[in-house]
């Protein structure tokens, strides 16, 4: 199963969009499953269901930070290098989807405002593009990691 398929399946299993993407790259993060789920949980629904930056994009950023950022050398240059990577990933996502903002990606989907999570029903999944956005973000990130030599062409850790 590809990482894109994994991310989509994680979302369809009830994980939020950020969790779904980060879980698809768990082998690269150095974090256990429970930590991944806790760390990425607040980023679902465009960060706390505020419909801001899409959780799939936040998930890509978390993985990029865990893979590329050297916290022991937290210089301006190190931070800037990570920002370049993050902006490239966001740019690729925006190019494919028109936005990185959750509420814009969900345009036309009626959701009740506020912090209350919605029940995951067939209708919930049917009216949202989120599962496909999870797959898209995971594919963008995987392609980038292959380009950077972190993953082999078949998506395996190098």
Secondary structure, 3 states (H helix, E strand, C coil): CCHHHHHHHHHHCCCCHHHHHHHHCHHHHCCCHHHHHHHHHCCCCCCCCCCCECHHHHHHHHHHHHHHCCHHHCCHHHHHHHHHHHHHHHHHHHHHHCCCEHHHHCCCCCCCCCCCCCCCCHHHHHHCCHHHHHHHHHHHHHHHHHHCCCECCCCCEC
